[in-house]
Amino acid sequence: MDADVLIIGGGVAGLTLGARLAEAATKVVVLEAEAAVGYHTSGRSAALFEPTYGLAPVRDLSFASADWYHASGLLSPRGVLLVARAEERETFEEDLQAMAMTRLDLDEVFARMPVLRRDVVALAAGREDVFDIDTDRLLQDSVKAIRAGGGEVRLKARAEAIQRDGGVWRVRVGGEEVCAPALVNAAGSWVNEVAAMAGVAGPRFQPYRRSMARVPAPEGMDVSRWPMTFGPGESWYVKPDAGALIVSPAEEHPMEPHDAWPEDMVLAEGIARFEDYADAPVTRLLSSWAGLRTFSPDRVLVIGPDPVAPGFFWQAGQGGYGFQTAPAAARLGADLVLGRAPEVGAALAAAVSPARFG
Ligand SMILES: Cc1cc2nc3c(=O)[nH]c(=O)nc-3n(C[C@H](O)[C@H](O)[C@H](O)COP(=O)(O)OP(=O)(O)OC[C@H]3O[C@@H](n4cnc5c(N)ncnc54)[C@H](O)[C@@H]3O)c2cc1C
């Protein structure tokens, strides 16, 4: 046997789960198809911890991750703002409620985010308990923890065929076979494909593309302490990023799994929406990228044993929350793989269980 647990996918989902399992003296082998961990969605996020973002079980996982994150030294203060025009009040109020924000005085907002247009922005709200996550360090620390526990993270190791034989999963990788009694599907946007290879039905996941442009900070401005700022109805967002700004059209375009790239027109439209609210003309891009946010049918993560296939576990459907939920999601995944009572509680475990799809 090569491992106690085989994990397919070297993104945040697979690596953080692997780290928790390794700490429990479980031998883990992570198979990652690419030459680097976090090459796909986990290397393309906005790296934000915004615990009120998402549906109730997602928020519960994020809040359950807060203590771990605060103790980890991986967070730094950011804060978040929501801005809208007077005629966008209805959407603004919905967002404000959903993200449990506090209404803010406009003078304070313009002082904090001086590019916002006083003739346009009439409504503003925000929260302070929102943080940047050092996502690279989280991935690298997880790799180290897996190796420290005697496990492996194999790169350029694409799972090509999967079979269950005599209570053991046999996964073909190149000319080799890797075996373990437990197999975790943490393949991000390829979650359907990996399940199909293993002959497991499961829910149907859908990847959606989201793009990002990195643009220069407005001339002469120190943007480092600006909050992440959202337009109403998540129509765009902007966030400081190492002396520059990242602007996202916040689109959700359904896609097949692939190495995603941004479309110029989608980026241009998103930047134009941001420019409607801010006196910060974007004249050039420093870089741009896109990633796939993969959702389950009810847009809640799917964590735990498959109700039908023995030894097959799901760590999937992280959507737009894979980093902020990772500590609690990994702990829950590890508890369920190891047959322990879930530390996050039975109700939350049931809300994210694959069994909910019948
Ligand atoms: C623009 C954008 C902004 C975001 N912002 C945030 C944010 O601010 N906060 C937040 O919490 N989340 C955010 N997210 C979401 C977050 O990035 C994802 O939820 C998370 O990265 C998903 O991680 P994953 O491990 O499931 O997938 P991935 O990182 O894609 O990892 C899956 C891995 O599986 C591998 N794989 C697939 N098939 C095989 C195979 N057959 N064999 C071997 N390996 C295989 C792939 O190569 C891939 O590396 C954002 C996402 C995007 C796109």
The ligand as a MOL file (V3000), in Angstrom:
LIG
                    3D

  0  0  0     0  0            999 V3000
M  V30 BEGIN CTAB
M  V30 COUNTS 53 58 0 0 0
M  V30 BEGIN ATOM
M  V30 1 C -11.0540 35.2340 -9.2850 0
M  V30 2 C -11.2720 34.3980 -8.0510 0
M  V30 3 C -11.3140 35.0090 -6.8090 0
M  V30 4 C -11.4670 34.2520 -5.6460 0
M  V30 5 N -11.4050 34.8690 -4.4340 0
M  V30 6 C -11.5080 34.1360 -3.3090 0
M  V30 7 C -11.3800 34.7650 -2.0380 0
M  V30 8 O -11.1380 35.9710 -1.9470 0
M  V30 9 N -11.5010 33.9920 -0.9150 0
M  V30 10 C -11.7550 32.6310 -1.0020 0
M  V30 11 O -11.8790 31.9890 0.0400 0
M  V30 12 N -11.8680 32.0280 -2.1980 0
M  V30 13 C -11.7440 32.7330 -3.3420 0
M  V30 14 N -11.8500 32.1220 -4.5560 0
M  V30 15 C -12.1880 30.6960 -4.5860 0
M  V30 16 C -10.9980 29.8150 -4.2770 0
M  V30 17 O -9.8750 30.2410 -5.0230 0
M  V30 18 C -11.3830 28.3630 -4.6340 0
M  V30 19 O -12.5520 28.0010 -3.9140 0
M  V30 20 C -10.2850 27.3730 -4.2840 0
M  V30 21 O -9.0470 27.7870 -4.7820 0
M  V30 22 C -10.6240 25.9850 -4.8590 0
M  V30 23 O -9.5890 25.1300 -4.4620 0
M  V30 24 P -9.5260 23.6350 -4.9460 0
M  V30 25 O -8.3810 23.0020 -4.2450 0
M  V30 26 O -10.8730 23.0230 -4.8330 0
M  V30 27 O -9.2690 23.7200 -6.5390 0
M  V30 28 P -7.9280 23.9270 -7.3470 0
M  V30 29 O -7.0600 24.9530 -6.7620 0
M  V30 30 O -8.3030 24.1180 -8.7830 0
M  V30 31 O -7.1860 22.5430 -7.1650 0
M  V30 32 C -7.6310 21.3600 -7.7870 0
M  V30 33 C -6.4140 20.6770 -8.3570 0
M  V30 34 O -6.7620 19.3710 -8.8220 0
M  V30 35 C -5.8730 19.0500 -9.8530 0
M  V30 36 N -6.4260 17.9310 -10.6270 0
M  V30 37 C -7.5690 17.9110 -11.3450 0
M  V30 38 N -7.7340 16.7060 -11.9290 0
M  V30 39 C -6.6580 15.9600 -11.5570 0
M  V30 40 C -6.2500 14.6210 -11.8460 0
M  V30 41 N -6.9770 13.8090 -12.6330 0
M  V30 42 N -5.0940 14.1730 -11.3000 0
M  V30 43 C -4.3360 14.9760 -10.4900 0
M  V30 44 N -4.6890 16.2540 -10.1980 0
M  V30 45 C -5.8290 16.7400 -10.7320 0
M  V30 46 C -5.7860 20.3330 -10.6530 0
M  V30 47 O -4.6120 20.3700 -11.4490 0
M  V30 48 C -5.8110 21.3900 -9.5610 0
M  V30 49 O -4.5230 21.8600 -9.2300 0
M  V30 50 C -11.6540 32.8420 -5.7340 0
M  V30 51 C -11.6210 32.2250 -6.9900 0
M  V30 52 C -11.4180 32.9930 -8.1350 0
M  V30 53 C -11.3410 32.3020 -9.4640 0
M  V30 END ATOM
M  V30 BEGIN BOND
M  V30 1 1 1 2
M  V30 2 1 2 3
M  V30 3 2 2 52
M  V30 4 2 3 4
M  V30 5 1 4 5
M  V30 6 1 4 50
M  V30 7 2 5 6
M  V30 8 1 6 7
M  V30 9 1 6 13
M  V30 10 2 7 8
M  V30 11 1 7 9
M  V30 12 1 9 10
M  V30 13 2 10 11
M  V30 14 1 10 12
M  V30 15 2 12 13
M  V30 16 1 13 14
M  V30 17 1 14 15
M  V30 18 1 14 50
M  V30 19 1 15 16
M  V30 20 1 16 17
M  V30 21 1 16 18
M  V30 22 1 18 19
M  V30 23 1 18 20
M  V30 24 1 20 21
M  V30 25 1 20 22
M  V30 26 1 22 23
M  V30 27 1 23 24
M  V30 28 2 24 25
M  V30 29 1 24 26
M  V30 30 1 24 27
M  V30 31 1 27 28
M  V30 32 2 28 29
M  V30 33 1 28 30
M  V30 34 1 28 31
M  V30 35 1 31 32
M  V30 36 1 32 33
M  V30 37 1 33 34
M  V30 38 1 33 48
M  V30 39 1 34 35
M  V30 40 1 35 36
M  V30 41 1 35 46
M  V30 42 1 36 37
M  V30 43 1 36 45
M  V30 44 2 37 38
M  V30 45 1 38 39
M  V30 46 1 39 40
M  V30 47 2 39 45
M  V30 48 1 40 41
M  V30 49 2 40 42
M  V30 50 1 42 43
M  V30 51 2 43 44
M  V30 52 1 44 45
M  V30 53 1 46 47
M  V30 54 1 46 48
M  V30 55 1 48 49
M  V30 56 2 50 51
M  V30 57 1 51 52
M  V30 58 1 52 53
M  V30 END BOND
M  V30 END CTAB
M  END
